[in-house]
Amino acid sequence: MAPAPNGVGPHVNGFDEEDIDYSDIDAKYQVQYEEGLDNVVVVDGVPVIDKSKVEKLLAKIAKEFSKKGSHVKTDDMFIPWDEKTGKSKGFLFLDFKTAEDAAFAIAAMHGHPFDSKHRFYLNRFTDIERYSNLDETYHEPEPEPYTQKEHLRAWLGDPQGRDQYVTYRGDEVEIHWHGKPSQCETAFSKTNWTDLYVQWSPLGTYLASLHRPGVRLWGGNSWAHQQRFAHPLVRLLDFSPNENYLVTWSHDAIVVPEGAQQGPQFFSPEDEGNNIAVWDVKTGNLLRTFPSSYPEQEEQGAAGAGKKPQMPWPTMKWSPDDKYVARVTPGQQISVYELPSMGLVDKKSIKIEGVVDFEWCPLGDKDRDDEAKAAAGAKGRKPRQNILTYWTPESSDQNQPARVTVMEFPSRQILRQKNLFSVTECKLYWQNQGDFLCVQVDRHTKTKKSIFCNLEIFRVREKDFPVEVVELKDTVVNFSWEPKGERFAIVSSSDPNLGNPAPGITIKTDVSFYAHDRTKGNFRLLRTLPARTSNTIRWSPKGRHVVLATVGSTSKSELEFWDMDFNHDDYGKGPTGKEEWGSGIQYLGAADHYAVTDAEWDPSGRYMATSASAWRHTIENGYAIWDFKGTELQKNILDRFKQFLWRPRPRTLLTKEQQRQIRKSLKEYSRQFEEEDAAEESNVSAELIAQRKRLVDEWNAWRIRCRDEGPKRKGKENGKKEEEKEEIEVWIDEVIEQIEEEVVE
């Protein structure tokens, strides 16, 4: 090195610059380069285009990725071209910032439908290189160990054929077996199992619990976690009839915070602002979200202290075969969506001006048999399509009456229409087999101070859907069809306090039973029970038996048990022309459950459960179980008791012929049941006798102890000692008479 001017060399003040350590600065400001190509994704399924449409295509692809939370730019995409044709090759390369962003995009967009003809399929670029150079030598795979999963309906195989029910008290949720006294036991219990309430699925497979993050499903003998649905602050849920899908609702609109989890099981930015979510139960995937159709009513319901929200629930209504789900936009249209794609059927809603409400027709046993025969290729009637009915109010501007319409779906063919006049409101009630439709038509009197009702009953199974009219003079408080039957019951009232009940005032009601007269085709009155306080009708799920209850009152809490076919051996068919109309109705008994808030039959129709929930009041909360005659079997007064629910049972797999044979051979089966009942009674008797004997032995032992200790205590008190006495027993044999006889051989 040449000397510096003025004799100054490389050493300045004795300091050498070559000795300076810059490693810490280099480490701090060193540029990190991406190692490998894990951040590069190959997107297959892209439309084949020419170069004039590149910008439009890339912009649309970027928009689709951003909807699922993957923010990409058009500069990050590279499209390879075919030099011969001048068109793209149907795929592109997408460069992400990190490998984590690439993994998230693959999870969110793999299989995503871009349009009606194209669907995206994503793979890492490194995976393509890895799998394209695989060793093609076949190696025998090692079998994975088989792990048997719990059967979600194993409870149906209970040897005693018992039912289950769930109770929710305080923070404790318990699942119980119900049967004979010796068979009642707790099957499972868990603390803090839910934050709001629990709910069974329609066929009893799952138990749903609600939490702040969402809904969880439980099942199996161990009640293990089965599925979860991330809907924060969820309040309501509703299963589809066959448990394939689930709808959840929250009063709070969906918000997707920055950095939230993304994927098919979570909300995306496009779901923000909605309240309703539709889920697939088996996969847990989110199918679609919707805004609420009743925002004003929801706010009113939330603002009212202690009042139920006025929003009708469920807002999404399922077809009985789980093929469709529909929602109404009041006054405008009914939108029907096909499952599981959740796309509008025929890409358009059913435009109905003024529509208020609608209901799907249930799928009856006849329809299920026809569907099963069609699926098996057997000869039989063609299964009918789904049917829905809706009603529209009167329009004075267009001079149109109110109207009830029955429509076939998806053909959208109008099967029947009925015009109604002077209508205040309509309520739609389907019989559970889809045989009858009752339209409760509420009308104001001329003074508009009271309401009277007419019942318009459609006979759906008959040609042209004939309509029968039942005229009533009072207001109908409650209407209920008999399950699998041709009868219905109504609670009516003309009490002036009906519209504005004051505390402590009990509304007087009448209960009437009607039945279908097959000879004339109309519905006739069977019997009226006047001067009641009942406001709730609960039919047994098997029909025939019915309970009339006064629910929600603190002054009256009566339960009346009735048999509709007391004199009929072949019950359920209703009266015939040879019998006196209504002769089979028999009063079985009465009961009382103070401040009852809920009443529910078990699936077998043999037991009725009533409960007083702490959600309604804090007076003698608890539950009671009765038999179908009104005999109390057990009663439990439990502080902070909230909920009682019987576990539903799925539909029977037996055919009608098999069920008929079982009824014919019922006496043979009853012998086994009678023997079990006798054994049960003998066990109870043996336990009772053993208890009584134990009590008698304790009593005798106490008497002997007192007899022995008494004289000793007395002698000690007098300062004297009793002399010991010795008792000697002498046996004396005395010959009274002796006779000798000769024995002749």
ABEGO torsion letter per residue (X at the ends): XBBBBGGBBABBGGBBAAABBAAAAAAAABBBBBBEAAABBBBBGBBBBBAAAAAAAAAAAAAAAAAAGBBBBAAABBBBBBAAAGBBAGBBBBBBABAAAAAAAAAAABGBBABAABBBBBBBAAAAAAAAABBABBBBBBBBBBBBBBBAAAAAABAAGBBBBBBBBEABBBBBBBBBAAABBBABBBBGABAABBBBBAAGABBBBBBAAEBBBBBEAAGBBABBBBBBGBABBBBBAAGABBBBBBABBBBBBBGBBBEAABBBAAABGBABBBBBAAAGBBABBBBBABAAAAAAAAABBGBBBABBOBABBBBAAGABBBBBBBGABBBBBBOAAGBBBGGBBBBBBGBABBBBBBBBAAAAAAAAAAAAGBBEBBBBBBBBBBBBBBBAAAGBBBBBBBBBOAAGBBABBBBBBGBABBBBBBBAAGABBBBBBBBBBAAGABBBBBBBBBBAABBGGBBBBBBBABBBABBBBBBGBABBBBBBBABAAAABBBBGBBBBBBBBBBBBBAAAGBBBBABBBBGBABABBBBBAAEGBBBBBBBGBAABBBBBBBBABAABABBGAEBBAABBBGAABBBAEBBBBBGBABBBBBAAGABBBBBBBAAABABGBEBBBBBAAGBBABBBBBBGBABBBBBBBBBBABBAAAAAAAAAAAAAAAAAAAAAAAAAAAAAAAAAAAAAAAAAAAAAAAAAAAAAAAAAAAAAAAGBBBBBBBBBBBBBBBBABBBBBBBBX
